[in-house]
């Protein structure tokens, strides 16, 4: 490809941001993900300091956010298709602001009481519900707002921005001394509230978030039948549940392992999260080159296979900082291969009138994120940290097997990176 051709392609990619839908959605993705990660990754550490309960119970509380997202995701997608994306987004933004501010109040006035873990868990589930009303719909907004040929580039930019935000959030929280502290809840809540008000003000009286053409409305059961009859979508969903069941250990139970294993556990865990984000960005060109040479099925199989081998091998090596950093880098490579390709295939599979429903239903992968902290906590509590990585590797192997058995046909999806799982 010549220099002029590359320059023209780059200009074409960024021309998509002339669309206000894309610009606003991209800005919200970066900023709100950043403030969320001031506290969300440190939930396990925060609860372990303030709740007298075993790790698997804390894992249940942490996982409730993903269960809430799982429960609400399908319905939010259907609502977005029926009533418009703007209303669903506003509900998610204002609701998330309320939940974070309630986190602060509960942590202030109920900490130490028997009600604290119960109310905290309910609020965490509420955060998951509100997330399902925001994050999946942002993907639909960008897909609806752009021609098909421009979506992969914008999705790729969104993926990089998201990981950049994830990389900044945890170390910023640790540096400011607010990681696993109540102040992070206030900052996150106020940020969501400010953005929600600004979003409402800028889009009032507009058609922001509504489809330009007529939409086909399906009942709940009708939409469910369409999804259930899509063999490729079923296989992708099951494989992602298994993959996320293992992958979420990096952001949940690994924090407890690191906190117990090192004197500077909180700081080092924030560094690991930053390494993950930086590695995802740095490895993007390599992953893109691989995905262009392989079809979607082989790309996903390669990522799951890499994840499996890395986790099983790591269970055999000495536990240390260098090894953990190497683990996170290699797991990040698997993430870049699997997650973007799955998201692009979902976009390709979804009929235009059901894009919200498909992306909403794709949050079924959060079943793995929801069950993962509790199951990993059980493994960690009763079997030790070595077998935690064996557990992760076996989940990755199961995900590989599901893709191998179900994703035989080529859906023709473009394999450039797309957005992250909720």
C-alpha positions as CSV (number, residue, x, y, z in Angstrom):
1,X,0.0,0.0,0.0
2,X,1.5,3.4,-1.0
3,X,1.9,6.3,1.4
4,X,-0.8,8.3,-0.3
5,X,-3.2,5.3,-0.1
6,X,-2.5,4.9,3.6
7,X,-3.0,8.6,4.2
8,X,-6.3,8.6,2.4
9,X,-7.4,5.6,4.4
10,X,-6.5,7.3,7.6
11,X,-8.4,10.4,6.7
12,X,-11.4,8.4,5.8
13,X,-11.3,6.6,9.1
14,X,-11.3,9.8,11.1
15,X,-13.9,11.4,8.9
16,X,-16.4,9.3,10.8
17,X,-16.0,11.6,13.8
18,X,-17.8,14.4,11.9
19,X,-20.9,12.5,12.9
20,X,-22.0,13.9,16.3
21,X,-23.3,10.5,17.4
22,X,-19.9,8.9,17.0
23,X,-18.0,11.8,18.7
24,X,-20.3,12.0,21.7
25,X,-20.4,8.2,22.1
26,X,-16.6,7.9,21.8
27,X,-16.0,10.7,24.4
28,X,-18.4,9.0,26.9
29,X,-16.7,5.7,26.4
30,X,-13.3,7.0,27.3
31,X,-14.2,9.3,30.2
32,X,-16.8,7.2,32.0
33,X,-14.7,4.0,31.7
34,X,-11.8,6.0,33.2
35,X,-13.7,7.2,36.3
36,X,-15.3,3.7,36.7
37,X,-11.9,2.1,36.9
38,X,-10.9,4.4,39.8
39,X,-12.9,1.9,42.0
40,X,-14.4,-1.0,40.2
41,X,-11.2,-3.2,39.9
42,X,-10.6,-2.6,43.7
43,X,-13.9,-3.9,44.9
44,X,-12.5,-7.2,46.1
45,X,-9.7,-5.5,48.1
46,X,-12.2,-2.9,49.5
47,X,-14.6,-5.6,50.6
48,X,-11.9,-7.9,52.0
49,X,-10.9,-5.0,54.3
50,X,-14.4,-4.1,55.4
51,X,-16.4,-7.4,55.4
52,X,-15.6,-10.3,57.6
53,X,-16.3,-13.1,55.1
54,X,-14.4,-15.7,53.1
55,X,-13.1,-14.9,49.6
56,X,-15.8,-16.8,47.7
57,X,-18.6,-14.8,49.5
58,X,-16.8,-11.6,48.6
59,X,-16.6,-13.0,45.1
60,X,-20.4,-13.4,45.0
61,X,-20.8,-9.8,46.0
62,X,-18.4,-8.6,43.4
63,X,-20.0,-10.8,40.7
64,X,-23.4,-9.4,41.3
65,X,-22.7,-6.5,39.0
66,X,-22.2,-8.9,36.1
67,X,-25.3,-10.8,37.1
68,X,-27.3,-7.5,37.0
69,X,-25.8,-6.7,33.6
70,X,-26.6,-10.2,32.4
71,X,-30.3,-9.9,33.5
72,X,-30.8,-6.4,32.0
73,X,-28.7,-6.7,28.8
74,X,-31.3,-8.4,26.6
75,X,-34.1,-6.2,27.7
76,X,-32.1,-3.0,27.3
77,X,-31.2,-4.1,23.7
78,X,-34.9,-4.7,22.9
79,X,-35.9,-1.3,24.4
80,X,-33.2,0.4,22.4
81,X,-34.6,-1.0,19.2
82,X,-38.2,-0.1,20.2
83,X,-38.0,3.3,22.0
84,X,-34.7,4.7,20.8
85,X,-31.2,4.7,22.1
86,X,-31.2,8.1,23.7
87,X,-33.8,7.2,26.4
88,X,-32.0,4.0,27.2
89,X,-28.6,5.7,27.4
90,X,-30.0,8.4,29.8
91,X,-31.5,5.8,32.1
92,X,-28.1,4.1,32.2
93,X,-26.2,7.3,32.9
94,X,-28.4,8.8,35.6
95,X,-28.9,5.3,37.2
96,X,-25.1,4.7,37.3
97,X,-24.6,8.1,39.0
98,X,-27.2,7.3,41.6
99,X,-25.6,3.9,42.3
100,X,-22.1,5.3,42.8
101,X,-23.3,8.0,45.1
102,X,-25.3,5.4,47.1
103,X,-22.1,3.3,47.4
104,X,-20.5,6.3,49.2
105,X,-23.5,6.7,51.6
106,X,-23.6,3.0,52.4
107,X,-19.8,2.9,52.9
108,X,-20.1,5.9,55.2
109,X,-23.1,5.0,57.4
110,X,-23.5,1.2,57.2
111,X,-19.9,0.1,57.2
112,X,-19.4,-2.5,60.0
113,X,-23.1,-3.3,60.3
114,X,-24.6,-6.6,59.2
115,X,-26.6,-4.8,56.5
116,X,-23.4,-3.5,54.8
117,X,-22.6,-6.5,52.6
118,X,-26.2,-7.0,51.7
119,X,-26.9,-3.4,50.6
120,X,-23.5,-3.2,48.9
121,X,-24.3,-6.3,46.9
122,X,-27.7,-5.0,45.9
123,X,-26.1,-1.7,44.7
124,X,-23.4,-3.6,42.8
125,X,-26.2,-5.6,41.0
126,X,-27.8,-2.2,40.3
127,X,-24.6,-0.9,38.8
128,X,-24.6,-3.9,36.5
129,X,-28.2,-3.2,35.4
130,X,-27.4,0.4,34.7
131,X,-24.3,-0.6,32.8
132,X,-26.4,-2.8,30.5
133,X,-28.5,0.3,29.7
134,X,-25.4,2.2,28.6
135,X,-22.4,0.2,27.3
136,X,-24.0,-2.2,24.8
137,X,-26.2,0.6,23.3
138,X,-23.1,2.7,22.6
139,X,-21.9,0.0,20.2
140,X,-25.3,0.0,18.5
141,X,-25.2,3.8,18.2
142,X,-21.9,3.7,16.3
143,X,-23.0,0.9,14.1
144,X,-26.3,2.6,13.2
145,X,-24.5,5.9,12.6
146,X,-21.9,4.7,10.1
147,X,-21.8,2.9,6.8
148,X,-20.5,-0.7,7.1
149,X,-17.1,0.0,5.7
150,X,-16.3,2.6,8.3
151,X,-17.4,0.6,11.4
152,X,-14.3,-1.6,11.8
153,X,-11.9,1.5,12.1
154,X,-14.1,3.3,14.6
155,X,-14.7,0.1,16.6
156,X,-10.9,-0.3,16.6
157,X,-10.4,3.2,17.9
158,X,-13.0,2.6,20.6
159,X,-11.3,-0.5,21.7
160,X,-8.0,1.3,22.0
161,X,-9.6,4.2,23.9
162,X,-11.3,1.9,26.3
163,X,-8.1,0.2,27.2
164,X,-6.3,3.5,27.5
165,X,-8.9,4.6,30.0
166,X,-8.6,1.3,31.8
167,X,-4.9,1.8,32.0
168,X,-5.1,5.3,33.4
169,X,-7.9,4.7,35.9
170,X,-6.4,2.2,38.4
171,X,-2.9,3.8,38.7
172,X,-4.6,7.3,39.0
173,X,-6.7,6.0,41.8
174,X,-3.7,4.4,43.6
175,X,-1.5,7.5,43.0
176,X,-4.2,9.8,44.5
177,X,-4.8,7.4,47.4
178,X,-8.4,6.8,46.5
179,X,-8.2,3.2,45.2
180,X,-10.4,1.0,47.4
181,X,-11.6,4.2,49.3
182,X,-14.9,6.0,49.5
183,X,-13.7,9.0,47.6
184,X,-13.6,7.0,44.4
185,X,-17.3,6.4,44.6
186,X,-18.0,10.2,44.9
187,X,-15.8,11.0,41.9
188,X,-17.3,8.3,39.8
189,X,-20.9,9.2,40.7
190,X,-20.4,12.9,40.1
191,X,-18.7,12.3,36.8
192,X,-21.6,10.1,35.6
193,X,-24.1,12.8,36.8
194,X,-22.3,15.6,35.0
195,X,-22.1,13.6,31.8
196,X,-25.7,12.5,32.0
197,X,-26.9,16.2,32.4
198,X,-24.7,17.3,29.5
199,X,-25.8,14.4,27.3
200,X,-29.5,15.3,28.1
201,X,-29.0,19.0,27.4
202,X,-27.1,18.6,24.1
203,X,-29.5,16.1,22.7
204,X,-32.9,17.5,23.8
205,X,-35.3,18.1,21.0
206,X,-33.2,16.1,18.6
207,X,-33.5,12.7,16.9
208,X,-30.3,11.6,18.6
209,X,-30.3,7.8,18.9
210,X,-33.3,7.1,16.7
211,X,-33.0,5.0,13.5
212,X,-33.5,7.0,10.3
213,X,-35.7,4.3,8.7
214,X,-38.7,2.2,9.8
215,X,-38.0,-0.5,12.4
216,X,-39.5,-3.9,12.7
217,X,-40.8,-4.5,16.2
218,X,-40.7,-8.0,17.6
219,X,-42.1,-9.3,20.8
220,X,-39.9,-10.6,23.5
221,X,-40.6,-14.2,22.5
222,X,-40.1,-13.4,18.8
223,X,-36.7,-11.8,19.4
224,X,-35.8,-14.8,21.6
225,X,-36.7,-17.2,18.8
226,X,-34.5,-15.3,16.3
227,X,-31.5,-15.4,18.7
228,X,-32.1,-19.1,19.7
229,X,-32.2,-20.1,16.0
230,X,-28.8,-18.4,15.2
231,X,-26.3,-21.3,15.6
232,X,-23.2,-19.1,15.2
233,X,-24.5,-16.6,17.8
234,X,-25.2,-19.4,20.3
235,X,-21.7,-20.8,19.9
236,X,-20.1,-17.4,20.3
237,X,-22.1,-16.7,23.4
238,X,-21.2,-20.0,25.1
239,X,-17.6,-19.7,24.2
240,X,-17.5,-16.2,25.6
241,X,-19.1,-17.2,28.8
242,X,-16.4,-19.8,29.3
243,X,-13.6,-17.4,28.3
244,X,-14.8,-14.5,30.5
245,X,-15.3,-17.0,33.4
246,X,-11.5,-17.5,33.3
247,X,-10.4,-14.0,32.2
248,X,-12.3,-12.2,35.0
249,X,-9.9,-13.8,37.5
250,X,-7.3,-11.2,36.3
251,X,-9.5,-8.4,37.6
252,X,-11.0,-10.1,40.6
253,X,-9.3,-12.9,42.5
254,X,-5.9,-12.1,41.2
255,X,-6.1,-8.8,43.2
256,X,-6.5,-10.9,46.5
257,X,-3.6,-13.1,45.5
258,X,-1.4,-10.1,44.8
259,X,-2.5,-8.2,47.9
260,X,-1.6,-11.2,50.1
261,X,1.6,-12.0,48.3
262,X,3.3,-8.6,48.2
263,X,3.6,-5.8,50.7
264,X,2.7,-3.3,48.1
265,X,-0.1,-5.4,46.8
266,X,-2.6,-2.7,45.9
267,X,0.0,-0.6,44.0
268,X,1.3,-3.7,42.2
269,X,-2.2,-4.8,41.2
270,X,-2.9,-1.4,39.7
271,X,0.4,-1.8,37.8
272,X,-0.8,-5.2,36.4
273,X,-4.1,-3.6,35.2
274,X,-2.0,-0.9,33.5
275,X,0.2,-3.5,31.9
276,X,-2.9,-5.3,30.6
277,X,-4.2,-2.1,29.1
278,X,-0.9,-1.0,27.6
279,X,-0.3,-4.6,26.2
280,X,-3.7,-4.6,24.5
281,X,-2.8,-1.3,22.8
282,X,0.7,-2.3,21.9
283,X,-0.2,-5.7,20.6
284,X,-3.0,-4.4,18.4
285,X,-1.0,-4.2,15.2
286,X,0.2,-7.8,15.6
287,X,-3.3,-9.0,16.3
288,X,-4.7,-7.1,13.3
289,X,-2.0,-8.7,11.1
290,X,-2.9,-12.1,12.4
291,X,-6.7,-11.6,12.0
292,X,-6.2,-10.5,8.4
293,X,-4.5,-13.7,7.6
294,X,-7.0,-15.9,9.4
295,X,-10.7,-16.2,9.3
296,X,-12.8,-15.3,12.4
297,X,-13.1,-18.9,13.5
298,X,-9.3,-19.5,13.5
299,X,-8.6,-16.2,15.1
300,X,-10.8,-17.0,18.0
301,X,-9.4,-20.5,18.3
302,X,-5.9,-19.1,18.3
303,X,-6.7,-16.7,21.1
304,X,-8.4,-19.4,23.2
305,X,-5.6,-21.8,22.6
306,X,-3.0,-19.2,23.7
307,X,-5.0,-18.4,26.8
308,X,-5.2,-22.0,27.8
309,X,-1.5,-22.8,27.3
310,X,-0.4,-19.7,29.2
311,X,-2.6,-20.3,32.2
312,X,-1.7,-24.0,32.5
313,X,2.0,-23.3,32.2
314,X,1.8,-20.5,34.7
315,X,0.4,-22.9,37.3
316,X,3.8,-24.7,37.2
317,X,6.1,-21.7,37.6
318,X,7.3,-19.8,40.7
319,X,5.0,-17.1,41.8
320,X,6.6,-13.6,41.4
321,X,6.2,-10.2,40.0
322,X,8.0,-10.9,36.7
323,X,5.9,-14.0,36.2
324,X,2.7,-12.1,36.8
325,X,3.6,-9.4,34.4
326,X,4.4,-12.0,31.7
327,X,1.1,-13.7,32.4
328,X,-0.8,-10.5,32.0
329,X,1.0,-9.6,28.7
330,X,0.3,-13.1,27.2
331,X,-3.3,-13.1,28.4
332,X,-3.7,-9.6,26.8
333,X,-2.7,-11.1,23.5
334,X,-5.4,-13.7,23.8
335,X,-7.9,-11.0,24.7
336,X,-7.0,-9.0,21.6
337,X,-7.5,-12.0,19.4
338,X,-10.8,-13.2,21.0
339,X,-12.8,-10.3,22.2
340,X,-12.6,-8.0,19.1
341,X,-13.3,-10.8,16.7
342,X,-16.4,-11.9,18.6
343,X,-17.8,-8.4,18.7
344,X,-17.3,-7.9,15.0
345,X,-19.0,-11.2,14.2
346,X,-22.0,-10.2,16.4
347,X,-22.3,-6.9,14.4
348,X,-22.2,-8.9,11.2
349,X,-24.8,-11.4,12.4
350,X,-27.3,-8.8,13.6
351,X,-30.1,-7.8,11.2
352,X,-30.2,-4.0,11.0
353,X,-33.6,-3.9,12.9
354,X,-32.3,-6.1,15.7
355,X,-28.9,-4.7,16.3
356,X,-29.8,-3.5,19.8
357,X,-31.3,-6.9,20.6
358,X,-28.2,-8.8,19.4
359,X,-25.7,-6.6,21.2
360,X,-27.9,-6.6,24.3
361,X,-28.1,-10.4,24.2
362,X,-24.4,-10.6,23.8
363,X,-24.2,-9.5,27.4
364,X,-25.0,-13.1,28.2
365,X,-21.2,-13.4,28.3
366,X,-21.5,-11.6,31.6
367,X,-22.7,-14.9,33.1
368,X,-19.0,-15.8,33.1
369,X,-18.0,-12.5,34.6
370,X,-20.7,-12.9,37.3
371,X,-19.9,-16.5,38.3
372,X,-16.1,-16.1,37.8
373,X,-15.2,-14.3,41.0
374,X,-17.2,-16.7,43.2
375,X,-16.0,-19.9,41.5
376,X,-12.4,-18.5,41.4
377,X,-12.7,-17.6,45.1
378,X,-13.8,-21.1,46.0
379,X,-10.8,-22.5,44.1
380,X,-8.5,-20.1,45.7
381,X,-9.8,-20.7,49.2
382,X,-9.8,-24.5,49.1
383,X,-7.2,-25.5,46.5
384,X,-4.7,-22.7,46.4
385,X,-3.4,-20.1,43.9
386,X,-1.7,-22.7,41.7
387,X,-4.9,-24.5,40.9
388,X,-6.6,-21.2,40.2
389,X,-4.6,-20.9,37.0
390,X,-5.4,-24.6,36.2
391,X,-9.1,-23.6,36.5
392,X,-8.5,-20.7,34.2
393,X,-6.7,-22.9,31.7
394,X,-9.5,-25.5,31.7
395,X,-12.1,-22.9,31.1
396,X,-10.1,-21.6,28.1
397,X,-9.8,-25.2,26.7
398,X,-13.6,-25.6,27.0
399,X,-14.1,-22.3,25.2
400,X,-11.8,-23.5,22.4
401,X,-13.7,-26.7,22.1
402,X,-17.1,-24.9,21.8
403,X,-15.8,-22.7,19.0
404,X,-14.2,-25.7,17.2
405,X,-17.5,-27.6,17.3
406,X,-20.0,-24.9,16.6
407,X,-18.4,-22.1,14.6
408,X,-17.7,-24.1,11.5
409,X,-19.3,-21.8,8.9
410,X,-17.7,-18.5,8.1
411,X,-20.1,-15.7,8.8
412,X,-18.0,-13.4,6.7
413,X,-17.3,-10.9,9.4
414,X,-14.6,-8.4,9.1
415,X,-12.0,-9.3,11.8
416,X,-10.7,-5.8,12.8
417,X,-11.1,-5.1,16.5
418,X,-14.4,-4.1,18.0
419,X,-15.5,-3.0,21.4
420,X,-14.9,-4.6,24.8
421,X,-17.2,-6.9,26.7
422,X,-19.5,-5.2,29.4
